[in-house]
């Protein structure tokens, strides 16, 4: 009888692992359970946004709190289930393996996404609202859950890693250009004209950042002829500063997609029976 119960538990654990573990479904797409979890994450973000609306009060506010508590409980149950089925992976078998699983980044992220807020609601239901709002910000950690379940995010991550060195080079160029632009306007507008907005290089950096990123808030701007000429050159250079990282990432993204497509074609060719 005991052996039968153990066999049933092992079979159930294996089925749940095949259903809920993304790596076990690499060729099958998102499972129904994980699709439900992704939708629940999106719902939690919607609840977070609605909870910041001051006009929502009374019964509507209470319903938001109830829905949020239900979402937290579901995430807690999901966490326990995933911890239980982790033993199906050889890396996480035994006590040492479970500790390794618990300390893995995605598991710690899952824990931070629900546990602090859930504990606060259970033990401090009438506590400080500002502290509760801070804990709700931890819901953003659930983005890692979506990234783990949705293959498109993996492609983005790999593309970023491929273009890492080039993007760092572009960032260094951008920072250098920001500093040079700030120094130019400091000497032209600050030292030359004594304008308060450009009275120091750190103050000029704000203008340089908003100009080079082509945002152009318009709160700080040069008024002298020399300052406007320098600002025009900086603004034109800013177009390249914005376009260069975008081009680097687009190229890396296209290369990753092309390689994945080639890999799929090779796999399909390999499994097809050869004709006489």
Order of alpha helices (4+ residues) and beta strands (2+ residues): alpha-alpha-alpha-alpha-alpha-alpha-alpha-alpha-alpha-alpha-alpha
